[in-house]
Amino acid sequence: PVYARSAREIGWPLAQLARCHDQFRDERFLARAKEYFDAARTFVEPRRGVFVQCHGGVSYRGAVGFMNGFLAYGLIRYHRATHDPAALALLRDLSEGLAAETQVAPGSFRYSPNPENNVGNTGSGASPLFGGLFGYLYLQTGDPCYRQLARECFDYLLANPDMIRMDRMHISGWMMKGLAGDK
């Protein structure tokens, strides 16, 4: 079993296991990825739709934007490998929870549930990750709400090029595909 307690500690290995399966077609990779997927489902709070974790203090449990973005990265790869409807449902819950709990302006997201971590203009760096998540969901569901959210992330990134960080661009291609409507 997977005992990771951070969204990125689940998202990164989940993405890599799905990718290894894609490369080698060895079902053992998907079997292990399923354990990470089950861990993600354990820690995504159903009523909130976010991976709840501590960030800088146990008093502030909630969504850490960029870390949830890395979880989305893994979940998208897992969904593409398995076409598991439960993975798509978890992606939808995650996206809706993140928009509800962390969005501070169109396309811009809070860094941490801990207010002390949000001092100054820290920027979350989550916009490219969330834009990719929203774009992917638009392509999977056709729901225009997701396309609108992807557009907001895109527009925010154009207006704030300092938020374009290459270490956060893993799924931003889905944002672009969603905006282009390219399935």
C-alpha positions as CSV (number, residue, x, y, z in Angstrom):
1,P,0.0,0.0,0.0
2,V,1.0,3.6,-0.6
3,Y,1.3,5.7,2.6
4,A,2.3,9.0,1.0
5,R,0.5,12.0,2.5
6,S,1.2,14.7,0.0
7,A,-0.5,15.2,-3.4
8,R,2.8,15.4,-5.2
9,E,4.1,12.2,-3.5
10,I,1.2,10.4,-5.1
11,G,1.0,12.4,-8.4
12,W,4.6,12.0,-9.5
13,P,4.9,8.2,-9.1
14,L,1.4,7.7,-10.5
15,A,2.3,9.7,-13.7
16,Q,5.6,7.8,-14.1
17,L,4.0,4.4,-13.6
18,A,1.4,5.1,-16.2
19,R,4.1,6.3,-18.5
20,C,6.2,3.2,-18.0
21,H,3.1,1.1,-18.8
22,D,2.6,3.1,-21.9
23,Q,6.2,2.5,-22.9
24,F,6.6,-1.2,-22.0
25,R,3.0,-2.5,-21.9
26,D,3.8,-4.4,-18.7
27,E,0.7,-4.7,-16.6
28,R,2.7,-4.7,-13.4
29,F,3.1,-0.9,-13.8
30,L,-0.6,-0.4,-13.9
31,A,-1.1,-2.7,-10.9
32,R,1.2,-0.5,-8.9
33,A,-0.3,2.7,-10.3
34,K,-3.7,1.5,-9.1
35,E,-2.3,1.5,-5.6
36,Y,-1.4,5.2,-6.0
37,F,-4.8,5.9,-7.5
38,D,-6.4,4.3,-4.5
39,A,-4.3,6.4,-2.2
40,A,-5.3,9.5,-4.0
41,R,-9.0,8.5,-3.6
42,T,-8.3,8.0,0.1
43,F,-7.0,11.5,0.6
44,V,-9.2,13.5,-1.7
45,E,-12.0,14.6,0.7
46,P,-15.3,13.8,-1.1
47,R,-17.3,16.8,0.0
48,R,-14.5,19.3,-0.8
49,G,-13.0,17.6,-3.8
50,V,-9.4,18.4,-2.8
51,F,-6.4,16.5,-1.6
52,V,-6.3,17.7,2.0
53,Q,-2.9,18.1,3.5
54,C,-0.9,20.2,6.0
55,H,1.3,22.9,4.5
56,G,3.5,24.8,6.9
57,G,1.4,24.1,10.0
58,V,-1.1,21.5,11.2
59,S,-3.7,24.1,11.9
60,Y,-4.2,24.7,8.1
61,R,-5.4,21.6,6.3
62,G,-6.4,22.0,2.7
63,A,-5.5,22.2,-0.9
64,V,-1.9,23.2,-1.8
65,G,-2.4,24.3,-5.4
66,F,0.7,23.3,-7.2
67,M,0.9,20.0,-5.3
68,N,-2.7,19.2,-6.4
69,G,-1.6,20.1,-9.9
70,F,1.0,17.4,-9.8
71,L,-1.7,15.0,-8.6
72,A,-3.8,16.0,-11.6
73,Y,-0.8,15.3,-13.8
74,G,-0.6,11.7,-12.4
75,L,-4.4,11.2,-12.6
76,I,-4.5,12.3,-16.2
77,R,-1.8,9.9,-17.2
78,Y,-3.6,7.2,-15.2
79,H,-6.9,7.9,-16.8
80,R,-5.4,7.9,-20.3
81,A,-3.8,4.5,-19.6
82,T,-6.9,2.9,-18.0
83,H,-9.9,4.9,-19.2
84,D,-11.2,4.2,-15.7
85,P,-14.4,6.2,-15.1
86,A,-13.5,6.5,-11.4
87,A,-10.3,8.3,-12.4
88,L,-12.3,10.8,-14.5
89,A,-14.7,11.3,-11.7
90,L,-11.8,12.0,-9.3
91,L,-10.4,14.5,-11.8
92,R,-13.7,16.3,-12.0
93,D,-14.0,16.4,-8.2
94,L,-10.4,17.6,-7.9
95,S,-10.9,20.4,-10.5
96,E,-14.1,21.6,-9.0
97,G,-12.7,21.6,-5.4
98,L,-9.6,23.4,-6.5
99,A,-11.5,26.1,-8.3
100,A,-13.8,26.5,-5.3
101,E,-11.2,26.5,-2.6
102,T,-8.0,28.0,-4.2
103,Q,-9.1,30.4,-7.0
104,V,-8.5,34.0,-5.9
105,A,-9.1,35.6,-9.3
106,P,-9.8,34.3,-12.8
107,G,-6.9,31.9,-13.6
108,S,-5.0,32.7,-10.4
109,F,-4.8,30.4,-7.4
110,R,-3.8,30.6,-3.8
111,Y,-0.5,29.0,-2.9
112,S,-1.4,27.4,0.5
113,P,-4.2,27.0,3.0
114,N,-1.8,28.4,5.5
115,P,-2.2,32.3,5.4
116,E,1.4,32.8,6.5
117,N,2.6,31.1,3.3
118,N,0.6,33.5,1.2
119,V,2.3,36.7,2.3
120,G,3.3,39.0,-0.5
121,N,3.0,38.2,-4.2
122,T,4.3,34.6,-4.0
123,G,2.1,33.3,-6.8
124,S,1.1,29.7,-6.8
125,G,2.5,28.5,-10.1
126,A,-0.6,26.4,-10.4
127,S,-2.1,28.1,-13.4
128,P,-0.4,26.0,-16.0
129,L,-1.2,22.8,-14.1
130,F,-4.8,23.7,-13.5
131,G,-5.2,25.0,-17.0
132,G,-4.1,21.6,-18.2
133,L,-6.5,19.9,-15.9
134,F,-9.4,22.0,-17.0
135,G,-8.5,21.6,-20.7
136,Y,-8.3,17.8,-20.3
137,L,-11.7,17.7,-18.6
138,Y,-13.2,19.8,-21.4
139,L,-11.9,17.4,-24.0
140,Q,-13.2,14.4,-22.0
141,T,-16.6,15.8,-21.0
142,G,-17.4,18.6,-23.4
143,D,-18.5,20.7,-20.5
144,P,-18.0,24.4,-21.5
145,C,-17.3,25.3,-17.8
146,Y,-14.0,23.5,-18.0
147,R,-13.1,25.3,-21.2
148,Q,-13.9,28.6,-19.6
149,L,-11.6,27.8,-16.6
150,A,-8.8,26.8,-19.0
151,R,-9.3,30.1,-20.9
152,E,-9.0,32.0,-17.6
153,C,-5.7,30.2,-16.8
154,F,-4.4,30.9,-20.3
155,D,-5.3,34.6,-20.1
156,Y,-3.7,34.9,-16.6
157,L,-0.5,33.3,-17.9
158,L,-0.3,35.7,-20.8
159,A,-0.9,38.7,-18.5
160,N,1.7,37.3,-15.9
161,P,4.5,35.7,-17.8
162,D,6.5,35.3,-14.6
163,M,4.0,32.6,-13.7
164,I,5.1,30.5,-16.7
165,R,7.5,28.1,-15.0
166,M,8.8,25.2,-17.0
167,D,8.7,23.0,-13.9
168,R,4.9,23.4,-13.9
169,M,4.1,23.0,-17.6
170,H,3.6,19.2,-17.6
171,I,0.0,19.2,-18.6
172,S,-0.4,22.7,-20.0
173,G,-0.6,21.2,-23.5
174,W,-4.1,20.0,-22.5
175,M,-5.0,23.6,-21.8
176,M,-4.0,24.5,-25.3
177,K,-5.8,21.6,-26.9
178,G,-8.9,22.3,-24.9
179,L,-8.9,25.9,-26.0
180,A,-8.4,24.8,-29.6
181,G,-11.2,22.3,-29.2
182,D,-8.9,19.6,-30.6
183,K,-10.0,16.2,-29.5
